[in-house]
């Protein structure tokens, strides 16, 4: 069956002293897959304030996805964290360019916050059914993860897109967590399965939504010979 939906999954490059970022590894593994009638494209984002959100929006404009699921690493969680809200604030660092920001808005004059439009409770229920540890999180932080979540939602609202968007924080991999006796980690294949289920639930909701407006179908000409991943 030909896929009828398009999904963009973004992941971040390694940052700090890490040489691997599980969010990017998931995006790589899902890139080119077809899941629940949806073609998945992956995109690699830099851990750099401003550039992270700009490249995420570039990927959206290229892929024109029905669903965007952005991923990021959270060092101290041992479950998938399905984020509820992104806030208009950058406060932290340094990023991979050595920049630290304090009390800095992502969008000057933008709304204080946007809520995820992924069906987060339905995703959580499906993950629980299959025994994949996950929680709803009410804070995506104030670093690049939150920036990407907020900026993508702002972009879809201001450009009048009904793209379904959300963010999932993932734990460290066991190879990254040896000093913590693997207390805050998850195997990569489990993380991949969890994100696959998030795609399935989200895609099924769109397929079942008979009132859904098809945004791009009249002007959509996706012919991605070089999809937006890996620099």
C-alpha positions in Angstrom: 0.0 0.0 0.0 1.3 3.4 -0.9 1.9 5.7 2.0 -0.5 8.6 2.3 1.1 10.5 5.2 4.5 12.0 5.8 6.3 12.1 9.1 9.3 14.1 10.1 11.4 12.8 13.0 14.2 15.1 14.2 17.1 14.2 16.4 20.1 16.2 17.8 23.8 15.8 17.2 25.9 14.8 20.2 26.6 17.5 22.7 28.9 18.2 25.7 31.2 15.2 26.2 28.9 12.7 24.5 30.0 11.1 21.3 26.5 9.8 20.5 23.0 11.1 20.9 20.2 8.5 21.0 17.7 11.0 19.5 19.7 11.1 16.3 20.2 7.4 16.2 16.5 6.9 16.3 16.0 9.4 13.5 18.6 7.5 11.5 16.9 4.2 12.1 13.4 5.4 11.1 14.6 7.4 8.1 13.1 5.9 5.0 10.7 3.6 6.8 7.0 3.3 6.2 5.0 3.1 9.4 1.1 3.0 9.5 0.8 4.4 6.0 3.3 7.1 6.7 6.7 7.7 5.1 9.3 8.8 7.7 12.0 11.3 7.0 14.7 12.0 9.6 16.6 15.3 10.2 19.7 16.0 12.1 19.7 19.2 14.2 22.6 21.1 15.8 22.7 21.7 19.5 23.1 25.4 18.9 20.6 28.1 20.0 18.8 29.6 17.0 20.3 27.1 14.4 18.4 24.2 16.0 14.9 25.7 15.4 15.9 27.2 12.0 17.0 23.9 10.6 13.9 22.1 12.0 11.7 24.6 10.2 13.8 24.2 7.0 13.1 20.5 7.2 9.4 21.1 7.7 9.3 23.3 4.6 11.2 20.7 2.6 9.3 17.6 3.7 5.9 19.3 4.3 5.0 16.6 6.9 1.6 15.7 8.3 3.3 14.8 11.6 6.4 16.1 13.3 8.0 14.3 16.2 11.1 15.9 17.6 13.4 13.9 19.8 16.0 15.0 22.3 18.2 13.5 25.0 17.4 13.9 28.7 20.3 12.7 30.8 18.4 12.1 34.0 15.3 10.3 32.9 14.8 6.6 32.7 11.5 6.7 30.7 10.4 8.3 27.4 9.2 11.8 28.3 6.2 12.9 26.1 6.3 16.6 26.4 3.0 18.5 26.9 4.2 22.1 26.4 6.9 24.3 25.0 7.6 27.7 26.5 8.9 30.9 24.9 12.2 30.9 26.8 15.9 30.0 26.3 17.9 29.9 29.5 20.9 27.6 29.7 24.0 26.5 28.0 26.6 26.4 26.9 25.5 25.0 23.6 27.8 23.4 21.1 28.9 26.8 19.9 29.8 27.8 23.4 26.8 30.2 23.8 24.9 30.5 27.1 21.6 32.4 27.2 19.6 33.8 30.1 15.9 34.8 30.1 16.0 35.0 26.3 12.7 34.6 24.3 12.7 32.2 21.4 10.2 34.4 19.5 10.2 38.0 20.5 6.6 38.9 21.4 5.4 35.4 20.8 2.9 33.6 23.0 4.2 32.4 26.4 3.6 28.7 25.5 2.2 26.2 23.0 0.8 22.8 23.8 1.8 19.8 21.8 -0.8 18.7 19.2 0.3 15.1 19.2 -2.3 12.8 20.9 -0.1 12.5 24.0 -2.5 10.6 26.2 -3.2 8.1 23.4 0.5 7.6 22.8 1.1 7.1 26.5 -1.7 4.5 26.7 -0.2 2.5 23.8 3.3 2.6 25.2 2.0 1.4 28.6 0.1 -1.4 26.8 3.3 -2.7 25.3 5.4 -2.2 28.5 7.6 0.7 27.3 8.3 3.0 30.2 6.9 6.5 29.4 5.4 9.5 31.2 3.8 12.8 30.3 6.2 15.6 31.0 5.1 19.1 31.8 8.5 20.7 31.1 10.7 20.4 28.0 13.3 22.5 29.8 14.8 25.8 28.5 17.6 24.4 26.3 17.6 23.5 22.6 14.9 20.8 23.0 12.4 23.3 24.2 13.4 25.8 21.6 12.7 23.3 18.8 9.4 22.3 20.3 8.2 25.9 20.7 9.5 27.1 17.4 7.9 24.3 15.4 4.5 24.8 17.0 4.8 28.5 16.5 5.6 27.9 12.8 2.6 25.7 12.3 0.3 28.1 14.0 1.5 31.3 12.2 1.6 29.5 8.9 -1.9 28.1 9.4 -0.8 24.5 9.1 -2.7 21.6 10.8 0.5 19.6 11.2 0.5 17.4 14.2 3.6 18.3 16.3 5.2 17.2 19.5 8.4 16.4 21.4 9.7 13.2 23.1 12.7 13.2 25.4 14.6 9.9 25.4 17.0 8.5 28.0 20.7 7.8 27.6 21.8 4.6 26.1 23.4 2.0 28.4 26.8 2.7 26.8 26.5 6.3 28.0 25.4 5.4 31.5 28.0 3.1 32.9 29.0 5.6 35.6 25.4 5.7 36.9 25.1 1.9 37.0 22.6 2.1 34.1 20.0 3.7 36.3 18.9 6.3 33.7 19.1 4.5 30.4 17.1 2.6 27.8 18.2 0.3 25.0 18.1 1.9 21.6 15.7 -0.7 20.1 13.2 0.0 22.9 13.4 3.8 22.2 12.9 3.1 18.5 9.9 0.9 19.2 8.4 3.7 21.4 8.8 6.3 18.7 7.3 3.9 16.2 4.3 3.5 18.4 4.0 7.3 18.7 4.0 7.5 14.9 1.4 4.7 14.6 -1.0 6.3 17.1 -0.6 9.8 15.6 -1.0 8.6 12.0 -4.1 6.5 12.9 -5.7 9.5 14.5 -5.2 11.5 11.2 -6.4 8.7 9.1 -9.5 8.3 11.2 -10.2 12.1 11.3 -12.7 12.5 8.4 -12.8 16.3 9.0 -9.1 16.8 8.6 -8.1 19.4 6.1 -5.5 18.2 3.6 -3.0 21.1 3.7 -0.5 20.3 1.0 -2.2 17.9 -1.4 -3.1 20.6 -4.0 0.5 22.0 -4.1 2.6 19.2 -2.7 5.2 17.8 -4.9 7.6 15.9 -2.7 10.5 14.4 -4.6 13.2 14.2 -2.1 16.2 12.6 -3.9 18.3 13.8 -1.0 16.1 13.9 2.1 17.1 16.3 4.9 19.3 14.2 7.1 23.0 14.0 8.0 25.5 16.7 7.5 
